[in-house]
Amino acid sequence: MTAFAREELIRTLANGARDLHLGLDDVQLGKLMDYLALLSKWNAVYNLTALRDPKQMVTHHLLDSLAVVPAFAGAKNILDVGAGGGLPGIVLAIARPDMRVSLVDTVHKKTAFLTQVKAELGLANVTVHTSRVEQLKVPHKFDVITSRAFAELNDFVTWSGHLLEEGGHFIALKGVMPDQEIARLPAGWKVGRVESLTVPGLDAERHLVFIEAEAQA
């Protein structure tokens, strides 16, 4: 990538972050671009994402993940399930360095990539796990568990519910409104609310589904 191309992408990213009312500084914007460069580099071998065009990756990956940052206000310790190439977990970790972000995936090549990102970008607030989420054991449970295109809501909460601390909640990143998935939620869980998102430069539906234990009502 030429210096000119990178500057153009940073400008798109900065403008989008501003539209999302996120106060990202130059260091954070630089880390997001460095992450994108690593994703592109590793993608050639590991097929981490179907997208190849850097402009599309800024919009569909970085801005798409940045759009959810406000939903994590107040969160301190989160888990990204089925983290894949690090979306939204790595983006959240860069945008919210005060928040602890754990990422779990079963595929070793993906967690190897995430470990490399953590090292190269100096993300001290990131922890990477190679495991099935239903088998994951951690010393401290999470106040928020999230996923992006990981599984149906039913499976998401069933497989990872043991890792959610009391009073915590799930935030599932979805495209179109997942009415049928919501209807299939297992007993004991309910949707607290659903938020629609507008991602700068992306003409597609995006929804956040907040799920909590029914006992919290």
N, C-alpha and C positions, 0 to 999 in steps of 0.2 A: 504494500500500500504506500503510495506517495505521500509526502508531507501535505500536499495540497488536498488530496482526497481525505486524509485524516482530519484536516482542519474543517472541511465541509461537513463531515460526519459529526464532529464535535459540535459544530454550530447547530445542526439538526437536533442533536441530543440535548444541548443546552436550551434551545428554544422550546423543545417539548417538555423538559423538566420545569421550565418557567411556567408553561401553560398548565402544568399539574400543580403549581404552587409549591414546588419543592425547592428548598434553598440549598442546592448542591454547590459546593465550591469547586475550584479548578482541579484540586487534587482528586476529589471524588469523580469528576467527569473524566479525568485522565485514567483513573483505575477502571472505570467502566469501559473505556476504549481499549485499554490493555487486556481486559477480560475478553472483549469481543475479538481482539487479535488472536488470543490464545484459542478461543473457540473455533475460529476459522482455521487456524493452523492444525489443531488436533482433529478437526472435522474431516480433513482430507484422508485420514487413516481410520478414524474411529466412528465416523458417521453419527455424530452427536446431534445433528439437526439437518432437516431436509433443505433448509435455506442456505444459499451460497452467496447471494448478493449482499454486500455489506450495508447498503442503504435499507434493504428489507430487514436485515438483522437488527439494525438500530430501532426500527419501528416495531417489528413483530416480537422482538425479544427484550431489548432494553427498556423502551418506553412502555411496552405492554406490562412488564414487571414493575417498573417505577410507578405505574398508575395505581398499584395496590398498596404502596407504602403508607398512605394515610390510614388505611384500615388496621395497621399494626401499631398505631399510637398507643403508648402505654405498655406494649408487650416488652418483656425482658428476656425471655428464653423461649425460642421457637424451634420447631422441627419442620423441615421440608421433606416430605415423603415422596419417594420416587423421583429424587432430585435430578436425575439425568445429567444434562449438561450444566446444571446450576441455576435453573430458572424456576421460581423466582429467588431461591435462597441466596445465591452469590450477589445478586443485585440488591437484595434487602440488606445484606451484610455491609455492602459498600455505602448504601444510602443511610443506614442506621448503625454506625460503628459502636454505639452504646448498647446494642442489642446482641445477645448471644444467639448464634444461628448454627444449628446442627443440620446436616444433610445426610440422608440415608438412601442407598440404592443397592440393589442386589448385584448389579453388573460391575465387575472389578475394573474394567477399562474406563468406565464412567467415574468411579470413585478415584481412580488413579489421576484422571484429568482434574477432578475437583481438588485433590490434594496438591497437585501442581499449581493450580490457580491460587490456593491458599498461601503456598510458599512464595510464589513470584510476586504476588500483590501485597504480601505482608498482612494478611487478614487474620489478626490474632483472635478475633471473635468468632472464627469459624471452626467447627469440628466435623469431620467426615467419618461416616460409618459405612462399612460394607456388610450388609445384612438384609434379610427379609424383615420388614418392619414389625411383623407379628412376633418375631423372635428377638427383637432388639431389647436390651436391658440397659438402663442408664441410672446413674446415681441420683439424678434430680429430674422429676417429670417436667413437662413443658406447659406453659400457660397458653400457648397457641400452637396448633399443629396445622400446617398448610399443605396444599398440593396443587399442581398445575397439570391437568391432563393425565393424572395418574391412574384413576380407577373410578368406578361408579361410587356414588356417595355411600351406599350401603357397605361396600367393601372397605372403603376408606376409613370409616369410623369403626367398623368391626375389627379391622386389622390393627389399628393404631390407638384404639380407645384406652388401652392399658397404660399408655404413655402420657395421657392428659391429666394434669393436676386438677384437683377439685376446684371448681369455679372457673376452669379454663374453657376454651372453645376452639372449634375447628373453623378455618377459613378455606373454603374450596374455590379455586379459580376455574370458572367455567366459561364457555362461549355463549351459546344460546341458553335461554332459561331452561334449566333441567327439571321440568315439572314432574316427569315420570320417575326420575331418580329420587326426587324429594318424597314422592308418594311411597317409595320402597324403603325408606329409612327404617332401620331396625327399632324395635320397641326400646323405650328409654331415652331416645334422642329426638330432638325437635329442631326445626329451623327457627332461629331467633329473628333473623331478617335476611333479606336479599338486597344487594346494592347493584345497580347497573353502572358500568364504567364507560367513560369516553377516553380512548387512547389517541393522543395527537397523531394525525397522519394515518390512522387505521380505520377503515370503513368496515367494521365488523362488530357484532354483538359481544359484549363481555359482561359477565356477572360474577359477583362474589356471594357465596352462600355461607352464612354464619350458622354453625350448628352447635348446640349445647345440650347438656343433659337435662331431661325433663324435670328432674328434681330441683333444678335451679329456678324454675318458674315461680 
